[in-house]
Structure formats: structure tokens, C-alpha cells
Amino acid sequence: WNASEEEIAVGCEDSVVYIVDVKLGQVKHELRAHTFRITCLAYYSDGSWIVSGSYDKSISIWHADRGLLRKRLLAASKFLPSK
């Protein structure tokens, strides 16, 4: 849910994040950047940003109102040892 509880972000196995207007029951935006299923989603506290994670080893940061991709971060190919 976003801060106003007027919309919800739904991550699906089809690799798309759907932003749904709860009152209208309609999809406002389809956020497409991932290549494999969505595993996690979070709204920023004021509802202005959405962060999504995927099994494709990427994190995407979105403008919630516009449905636009702001940044995509890819995981390193090898894990770094902890100190």
C-alpha cells in the first residue's frame, strides 16, 4: 500500500509490477524492467517511490506516481567475502 492507501503495488511471476488504483480497481501502471519474477516490493514512506527486487538479481527504483524507472541496480556476479 502507498501512504494514502489509495493504491497498491503488486509484484507478479510475469516479472511485472502492477500499480493498482484500489477505489477504481484498475491498473494505473505496469512497471517493466525485470526479466524474472518479482520477489519483493516496498513503498518509500511518503509513497513517492517504489523499490522492487527480482530473481533476476536486480533492484529497480520507480517514480510511483508516473510509473517511470529511475534506476536499476544489478548484483555483482560473485559474492564478496565478509570481513
C-alpha positions as CSV (number, residue, x, y, z in Angstrom):
1,W,0.0,0.0,0.0
2,N,1.1,3.6,-0.6
3,A,0.9,6.2,2.2
4,S,-2.6,7.3,1.3
5,E,-3.8,3.7,0.9
6,E,-5.3,4.6,-2.5
7,E,-3.1,2.3,-4.5
8,I,-1.2,-0.9,-4.0
9,A,1.8,-2.3,-5.8
10,V,1.6,-6.0,-6.8
11,G,4.7,-8.0,-8.0
12,C,4.0,-11.0,-10.1
13,E,5.6,-14.0,-11.6
14,D,5.4,-12.5,-15.0
15,S,8.2,-10.1,-13.9
16,V,5.9,-7.0,-13.9
17,V,5.0,-4.7,-11.0
18,Y,1.4,-3.6,-11.3
19,I,0.2,-0.3,-9.6
20,V,-3.5,-0.7,-8.9
21,D,-5.9,2.0,-8.0
22,V,-7.9,0.4,-5.2
23,K,-11.0,2.6,-5.5
24,L,-11.4,2.0,-9.2
25,G,-10.0,-1.5,-9.3
26,Q,-7.9,-0.6,-12.3
27,V,-4.2,-0.9,-13.2
28,K,-2.6,2.5,-13.3
29,H,0.9,1.5,-14.3
30,E,2.7,-1.6,-15.5
31,L,6.4,-1.4,-14.4
32,R,8.6,-3.4,-16.6
33,A,12.3,-3.7,-16.1
34,H,12.8,-7.1,-14.5
35,T,13.4,-10.3,-16.5
36,F,12.3,-12.8,-13.9
37,R,9.6,-12.9,-11.2
38,I,9.3,-10.2,-8.6
39,T,10.4,-11.2,-5.1
40,C,9.9,-8.1,-3.0
41,L,8.3,-4.6,-3.1
42,A,8.3,-1.6,-0.9
43,Y,7.0,1.9,-1.0
44,Y,9.0,4.8,0.4
45,S,7.3,6.2,3.5
46,D,5.7,9.1,1.7
47,G,4.6,6.9,-1.3
48,S,6.7,8.7,-3.9
49,W,9.0,5.8,-4.7
50,I,8.7,2.1,-5.2
51,V,11.6,-0.3,-4.9
52,S,11.3,-3.8,-6.5
53,G,13.6,-6.8,-6.3
54,S,13.6,-9.8,-8.6
55,Y,15.1,-13.3,-9.0
56,D,17.0,-11.7,-12.0
57,K,19.4,-10.3,-9.3
58,S,18.3,-6.7,-9.9
59,I,16.7,-3.9,-7.9
60,S,14.6,-1.3,-9.6
61,I,13.6,2.1,-8.2
62,W,10.5,3.7,-9.6
63,H,8.6,7.0,-9.5
64,A,5.3,5.7,-8.1
65,D,3.1,8.5,-9.5
66,R,4.5,8.4,-13.0
67,G,5.4,4.7,-13.2
68,L,8.8,5.6,-14.6
69,L,12.0,3.7,-13.9
70,R,14.5,5.9,-12.1
71,K,17.4,3.5,-11.6
72,R,18.2,-0.2,-12.0
73,L,20.9,-1.9,-9.9
74,L,22.4,-5.2,-10.9
75,A,24.0,-7.6,-8.4
76,A,27.7,-8.4,-8.7
77,S,28.4,-11.7,-10.5
78,K,30.4,-13.0,-7.5
79,F,29.7,-12.7,-3.8
80,L,32.3,-10.8,-1.8
81,P,33.6,-12.4,1.4
82,S,32.6,-10.8,4.6
83,K,35.4,-9.5,6.9
